[in-house]
Amino acid sequence: MSATPNPTPNLTANPNLARTAPAPAAQRSGAVLDTTGLTAFYGDFQALFGVDFHLDAGEVVAIIGANGAGKSTFLKSLVGLIGNAADMVHFDGQPIGAMHPSAGVGLGLALVPEGRRLFSSLTVEENLLIGGQHTRREGPWSLEAIYDLFPVLGERRNNPGQALSGGQQQMVSIGRALMSNPRVLLCDEISLGLAPIVIRDIYACVPQIRAEGTSIVVVEQDINQALAVADRVYCFQEGRVSLTGTPAALTREQIKAAYFGLAEAGQPSKKTAKSKAIKTKQNGGRGA
């Protein structure tokens, strides 16, 4: 969990709001991936509280939220890196929460981890080949397809990972995940530490990835970018889903309230109000 301050999100206002609850599992006939009441723990610390989520075939879904909201923990739970999901995660209606991460890859789940995590001494091509080495499924993604998606990688295929820029390393990380020919691609903070022009170039590839039949979940700190590519958005706050809806229907005020845990836009939450009341009492009624 990051301890860095949470920046105020730069949002573009939208006039309408649709605050919706996830549909019951029985109604999600098109769902390729879903969770019901998902919880997650790090030892005695509970990080997720009853998360209901679904991803339909062909969808791009964005997950936004402040640092420490549980976004990355959620992705790790989906792929089995946090092994207490039990029957709360389903892929094509079948429980996968207790599976080993490699089994999830075999089914068609692939994670692009935060921080890229390349083998720095291996070449671009060697890093890509690792992605399909043990659990490769039949599908459209091959080395040449990755080089078509990210031409700069083809030009640098023999360069070691450590010689690449941050954006190029992120492209390798995405390409490595695609080499397993996933049905669902989970992307964790793929814009982190990158220049805006590089972020734009990476996200320009999302429609092409989806066109090849891959559904996508994007955990993203760049809220405007997330809203631009997503069909639906989930906002996490303190391990819970605080808002979900379509980007076209979400207002700046409602996203800000959900992002920071405010009762209403510009108003403190009950938790914050209670804390202020305690401080006022401790100061003899003089306020904080």
Phi, psi and omega in degrees: 000129183280143179257006181287150182298153179267119179289152174292124183293140176271107188240149172260125185294150176228138191287338186243158180229137171229097178267113188234153174265148177302142179292149175303151184304325182296338182267355187263064184296334180265004185288127174267333181216133177207159174232149178228114178060036186293129173240158178210145183228146164247096188065236178271353183273124179270124184256333178233142184231097171059051184277122172257130187207149170211149178233119179275158178301130179084001182273156163244119180242132179255143174242120180241168180155163181290168175302135179081010182282347179107008185295308181293324176300321179298312179298319179297325177293324181296325184260005175088011178283340169245108195271041178234023182279341177047236184266020185267352178242131183231137175239118187055036177082355181258136180293132180231004186299334182264002183283154171291146181309323181295329177292323177297320177297320179297328177284334180126022175256132177223137182250130167263104190284154172299137179087002173072307173056054175276164168274103192296331182274347179274156179286168175306311183295321179295321176297319179295317182297330178300327182298333180242018189290317188246334188231031182291131176258164175290140180170188189279346190267125178222177177304313182294325178294322177294319179292330174290322180290317180235083185304328181298332179289324176297322179292334184244025187301334181260005178276144176290153181303325183290346180269000184268157171287168179300319179294320178294322176298322179293323176298319177297318180298318177293314179299320178300317178294321180292335181298342175276000182053061184285153169276332179230125178252122181254117185247120184254105175054055184285350177265357188300123176078009183255152177290150182307320181293327178288318177302316179300316181295320180293315181288341176296342180273349183301313179301323180291321177296316178295322181298338178274007174097015181258126171278150189226135169244126182241117167271124191217136175271338177276094190295318179300321178294319179299315181293331182289329186256345191269147169279323177219159182229139169245132173254127178259143175213116180053045174080010180231157173280116182262344180196142172212147181171187178269147180304324182294342186250003183260135177266158175304316184294318182289322177295317179299317179297316180290323183295316184261359178078033179272147179295317174218161180303125179084000181244145179289149174290168178300323180297315180293318180298320179296318179298318179294323179296320179295317179297320179298317179297318180295333180267016177070032177084007183270359182085177183280000000 
